[in-house]
Amino acid sequence: MRKLVLAISMLAFAGSAAFADPIQDRQALMKERGKLAGQLSKVVKGEEDFDASAVLTTLKALQANAEKFDAEKLFPAGSDQGDTTAAPKIWEDMSGFKAAEDKLLTNVKEAVASPPGDVDGLKAQLNTIGGDCGACHQNYRIKKG
């Protein structure tokens, strides 16, 4: 029985190591982030009704997403090769890259701490958060062409 438990544990570990791909991990994190921002954007555009509770839930999910960001794990040396749009500037300016992410996290936390009471409030917060995303993409992402 001990050997079976050990064998299963080793297989589980090997399986989890096989999925530890920083490019896929960061792409999944960013896709989730984009989806959450898109949900908020629909409210700002009037495509969905403003629901303070739903907006706060989405902002909290965006905060949780931003808190998962770990530059060392998601952008280790050598992960600039392959199916990625991460710009070389990330590895040349890692401190600036981390500062950009920290700014986003700070602004999302502020939005959660003071949730918007209406569409205009959400629009102002989303402009700030979207500005953080846009600035990071402009500096640290290769545009697909």
C-alpha positions as CSV (number, residue, x, y, z in Angstrom):
1,M,0.0,0.0,0.0
2,R,2.8,2.4,0.8
3,K,4.4,1.8,-2.5
4,L,1.1,2.5,-4.3
5,V,0.7,5.8,-2.4
6,L,4.3,6.8,-3.2
7,A,3.8,5.9,-6.9
8,I,0.6,7.9,-7.1
9,S,2.3,10.9,-5.4
10,M,5.3,10.7,-7.7
11,L,3.0,10.6,-10.8
12,A,1.0,13.6,-9.4
13,F,4.2,15.6,-8.9
14,A,5.5,14.7,-12.4
15,G,2.2,15.6,-13.9
16,S,2.1,19.0,-12.2
17,A,5.7,19.7,-13.2
18,A,4.8,18.9,-16.8
19,F,2.2,21.7,-16.7
20,A,4.5,24.3,-15.1
21,D,4.9,26.3,-18.3
22,P,5.4,30.0,-17.5
23,I,4.3,31.1,-21.0
24,Q,1.0,29.2,-20.7
25,D,0.6,30.3,-17.1
26,R,1.0,34.0,-17.8
27,Q,-1.2,33.8,-20.9
28,A,-4.0,32.1,-18.9
29,L,-3.6,34.8,-16.2
30,M,-3.8,37.6,-18.8
31,K,-6.8,36.0,-20.6
32,E,-8.6,35.9,-17.3
33,R,-7.7,39.5,-16.7
34,G,-8.9,40.6,-20.1
35,K,-12.2,38.7,-19.6
36,L,-12.8,40.4,-16.3
37,A,-12.0,43.9,-17.7
38,G,-14.3,43.1,-20.6
39,Q,-17.2,42.3,-18.2
40,L,-16.7,45.8,-16.6
41,S,-16.4,47.4,-20.1
42,K,-19.8,46.0,-21.1
43,V,-21.4,47.8,-18.2
44,V,-19.6,51.1,-19.0
45,K,-20.7,50.8,-22.6
46,G,-24.3,50.2,-21.6
47,E,-24.4,46.6,-23.0
48,E,-25.2,45.4,-19.5
49,D,-27.0,47.1,-16.6
50,F,-25.1,48.5,-13.7
51,D,-25.3,46.1,-10.7
52,A,-23.2,47.4,-7.9
53,S,-22.9,43.9,-6.4
54,A,-21.8,42.3,-9.7
55,V,-19.4,45.1,-10.4
56,L,-17.8,44.6,-6.9
57,T,-17.6,40.9,-7.4
58,T,-15.8,41.4,-10.8
59,L,-13.4,44.0,-9.2
60,K,-12.6,41.5,-6.4
61,A,-11.9,38.8,-9.0
62,L,-9.6,41.3,-10.9
63,Q,-7.8,42.0,-7.6
64,A,-7.3,38.3,-7.0
65,N,-6.0,37.9,-10.6
66,A,-3.5,40.8,-10.1
67,E,-2.4,39.3,-6.7
68,K,-1.5,36.1,-8.5
69,F,1.0,38.0,-10.6
70,D,4.6,36.9,-9.8
71,A,7.1,38.2,-12.3
72,E,9.8,35.7,-11.3
73,K,7.6,32.7,-11.8
74,L,5.7,34.0,-14.9
75,F,8.7,35.6,-16.7
76,P,11.8,33.6,-15.8
77,A,14.9,33.8,-17.9
78,G,14.5,32.0,-21.1
79,S,10.7,32.3,-21.3
80,D,11.1,35.0,-23.9
81,Q,11.3,32.4,-26.6
82,G,8.3,30.5,-28.0
83,D,4.7,31.4,-28.4
84,T,4.8,34.7,-26.6
85,T,4.2,38.3,-27.2
86,A,6.2,39.3,-24.2
87,A,8.7,42.0,-25.3
88,P,12.4,41.7,-24.5
89,K,12.1,44.9,-22.5
90,I,10.6,42.8,-19.7
91,W,13.9,41.1,-19.0
92,E,15.9,44.3,-19.7
93,D,13.7,46.4,-17.3
94,M,12.3,43.9,-14.8
95,S,12.0,46.5,-12.0
96,G,10.0,48.8,-14.3
97,F,7.8,45.8,-15.4
98,K,7.1,44.9,-11.7
99,A,6.4,48.6,-10.9
100,A,3.8,48.7,-13.7
101,E,2.1,45.6,-12.3
102,D,2.2,47.0,-8.8
103,K,0.5,50.2,-10.0
104,L,-2.3,48.1,-11.5
105,L,-2.7,46.2,-8.3
106,T,-2.8,49.4,-6.2
107,N,-5.5,50.9,-8.5
108,V,-7.6,47.7,-8.5
109,K,-7.4,47.5,-4.7
110,E,-8.5,51.2,-4.5
111,A,-11.5,50.3,-6.7
112,V,-12.4,47.4,-4.5
113,A,-12.0,49.5,-1.3
114,S,-14.2,52.3,-2.8
115,P,-16.6,50.5,-5.2
116,P,-18.4,52.6,-7.7
117,G,-21.9,53.6,-7.0
118,D,-22.9,54.1,-10.6
119,V,-21.7,53.7,-14.2
120,D,-19.8,57.0,-14.2
121,G,-17.9,55.9,-11.1
122,L,-17.1,52.6,-12.8
123,K,-16.1,54.4,-16.0
124,A,-13.5,56.5,-14.1
125,Q,-12.1,53.5,-12.3
126,L,-12.0,51.5,-15.5
127,N,-10.2,54.3,-17.3
128,T,-7.5,54.2,-14.6
129,I,-7.2,50.4,-14.6
130,G,-7.4,50.3,-18.4
131,G,-4.7,52.9,-18.6
132,D,-2.4,50.8,-16.5
133,C,-3.0,47.8,-18.8
134,G,-2.5,49.9,-21.9
135,A,0.8,51.4,-20.6
136,C,2.1,48.0,-19.7
137,H,1.1,46.6,-23.1
138,Q,2.7,49.5,-24.9
139,N,6.0,49.1,-23.1
140,Y,6.2,45.4,-22.5
141,R,4.3,43.6,-25.1
142,I,5.0,42.9,-28.8
143,K,2.1,43.9,-31.0
144,K,0.7,41.1,-33.1
145,G,0.7,42.1,-36.7
